[in-house]
Amino acid sequence: MMFYLDTFLAEAEESSSGVDLLLPATSELVAGVVAFGVVFFFVWKWALPALNETLDKRSSEIEGQIKEAENTKSEAEKSKQEYDALVSNADAEVQKIIDEGKQAAEKLKEDALSEARTEAEAIIEKAKSDSDAEKERVSSELKTEVADLSLEISQKVASSMSEADQKKLIEKFIKELN
C-alpha cells in the first residue's frame, strides 16, 4: 500500500499546476452544479414555502399575542378606573353613612330631650295638682277646725248669752256663709 500512495503522490506532483489544485475537474464541477441545482430546486419548491408558512404562522401568533396583551392592558386599565371609581364611591358612601348616623343621633337626642321635657311638665302638673289638692285638704281641715273652734267658742259664749241673742248670732253667721 505504501507503494501505491507513493506512486499517486508522484503522479500528482508531475501533472498538477497551481490553478488545477484550486479548480475541480470539469466532470466534478458539472456534477456539483447539477446537484446544487437539484437541491436548490427542492429547497425553493418545498422547504422555502414551508419555512415561509412557519414564519408567517409564528408572526401571526406573535401579533395575536401582542393584541391579546394590549387587550389585557386596556382591560386592566378599565378595571383600575372602575376600582378607583368604587373607592371614591366608597368614600362618599362612608361619609353619607356617618352623616346619617349623626342625624339619627341628633334626632334621638332631640326625641329624648322632648320626652324628658314632657315628663318634667307632667311631673310639674302633677305636683301642682297635688299641691292644689293638699291646699284644698288643708283648707278644708282648717275650716273644719275653725268651725269646731267657733262652735266651741260659740257654745261658751252662748252659754253666757240669752236665747234671743243666740238666734241673732246664728242668723248673722248663716248670712255670712252664703
C-alpha positions in Angstrom: 0.0 0.0 0.0 2.7 2.3 0.6 3.9 1.7 -2.9 0.6 2.9 -4.3 0.5 6.0 -2.2 4.0 7.0 -3.2 3.1 6.5 -6.8 -0.1 8.5 -6.5 1.7 11.4 -4.9 4.5 11.3 -7.5 1.9 11.4 -10.3 0.1 14.2 -8.7 3.2 16.3 -8.4 4.1 15.8 -12.0 0.7 16.6 -13.6 -0.8 19.4 -11.4 -0.2 23.0 -11.6 -1.4 25.7 -9.0 -4.7 26.5 -10.8 -5.6 22.8 -11.2 -5.3 22.5 -7.5 -8.0 25.2 -6.9 -10.4 24.2 -9.6 -12.1 20.8 -9.6 -12.2 18.6 -12.6 -14.9 19.6 -15.2 -17.0 16.5 -14.6 -17.0 17.1 -10.9 -17.9 20.8 -11.5 -20.8 19.8 -13.7 -22.0 17.2 -11.2 -21.7 19.7 -8.3 -23.7 22.4 -10.2 -26.4 19.9 -11.1 -26.5 18.6 -7.5 -26.7 22.2 -6.3 -29.5 22.9 -8.8 -31.5 19.9 -7.7 -31.0 20.7 -4.0 -31.8 24.4 -4.7 -35.0 23.4 -6.7 -36.2 21.2 -3.8 -35.4 23.8 -1.2 -37.1 26.5 -3.3 -40.1 24.3 -4.2 -40.9 22.7 -0.8 -38.7 23.8 2.0 -38.8 27.6 1.4 -42.7 27.7 1.3 -42.9 25.5 4.4 -40.3 27.8 6.1 -42.3 30.9 5.0 -45.5 29.4 6.2 -43.9 28.6 9.5 -42.6 32.1 9.8 -45.9 33.6 8.8 -47.7 31.5 11.3 -45.2 32.4 14.0 -45.6 36.1 13.0 -49.4 35.9 13.2 -49.1 34.2 16.6 -46.8 36.9 17.9 -49.2 39.6 16.5 -52.1 37.8 18.2 -50.2 37.7 21.5 -49.4 41.4 21.2 -53.1 42.2 20.5 -54.1 40.0 23.5 -51.5 41.8 25.7 -52.9 45.1 24.5 -56.5 44.0 25.3 -55.4 42.7 28.7 -53.7 46.0 29.4 -56.7 48.0 28.3 -58.9 45.7 30.5 -56.6 46.2 33.4 -56.7 50.0 32.9 -60.5 49.8 32.7 -60.6 47.6 35.9 -58.3 50.1 37.6 -60.6 53.0 36.7 -63.6 51.0 37.9 -61.7 50.3 41.1 -60.8 53.9 41.6 -64.5 54.9 41.0 -65.6 52.3 43.5 -63.1 53.6 46.0 -64.3 57.2 45.6 -67.9 56.0 45.8 -67.0 54.0 48.9 -65.6 57.2 50.5 -68.8 59.0 49.6 -70.9 56.2 51.0 -68.8 56.2 54.2 -69.3 59.9 54.6 -73.1 59.5 53.8 -73.4 56.8 56.5 -71.5 59.0 59.0 -73.8 61.9 58.2 -76.9 59.7 58.6 -75.6 58.4 61.9 -75.0 61.9 63.1 -78.5 62.9 62.0 -80.0 59.8 63.7 -78.1 60.5 66.9 -79.3 64.2 66.8 -82.9 63.0 66.3 -82.6 60.6 69.2 -81.1 63.3 71.3 -84.0 65.7 70.4 -86.6 63.0 71.0 -85.0 62.2 74.4 -85.0 65.9 75.3 -88.6 66.3 74.2 -89.7 63.2 76.1 -87.8 64.5 79.2 -89.5 67.9 78.9 -92.9 66.2 78.5 -92.2 64.1 81.6 -91.0 67.1 83.5 -94.1 69.1 82.6 -96.2 66.1 83.6 -94.4 65.9 86.9 -94.8 69.7 87.4 -98.5 69.5 86.6 -98.9 66.5 89.0 -97.0 68.4 91.7 -99.3 71.5 91.1 -102.4 69.4 91.2 -101.1 67.5 94.3 -100.2 70.9 95.8 -103.7 72.3 95.0 -105.3 69.1 96.4 -103.1 69.4 99.5 -104.1 73.1 99.8 -107.7 72.1 99.4 -107.4 69.4 102.1 -105.5 71.7 104.5 -108.1 74.5 103.8 -110.9 72.0 104.4 -109.2 70.8 107.6 -108.7 74.4 108.7 -112.3 75.2 108.0 -113.3 72.2 110.0 -111.1 73.2 112.8 -112.2 76.8 112.7 -115.8 75.6 112.6 -115.1 73.3 115.6 -113.3 76.1 117.4 -116.1 78.5 116.5 -118.6 76.1 117.7 -116.8 75.6 121.0 -116.4 79.4 121.4 -120.0 80.0 120.4 -121.1 77.3 122.9 -119.0 79.0 125.6 -120.3 82.4 124.5 -123.9 81.0 124.0 -123.9 79.6 127.4 -123.3 83.0 128.7 -125.9 84.7 126.3 -129.6 84.7 126.2 -131.6 82.7 123.7 -132.6 85.7 121.6 -129.0 86.8 121.3 -128.1 83.3 120.3 -130.7 83.3 117.5 -129.5 86.7 116.2 -125.9 85.4 116.2 -126.8 82.2 114.3 -128.7 84.1 111.7 -125.9 86.6 111.2 -123.4 83.7 110.9 -125.6 82.0 108.3 -125.8 85.2 106.2 -122.0 85.5 106.2 -121.6 81.9 105.0 -123.8 82.5 102.0 
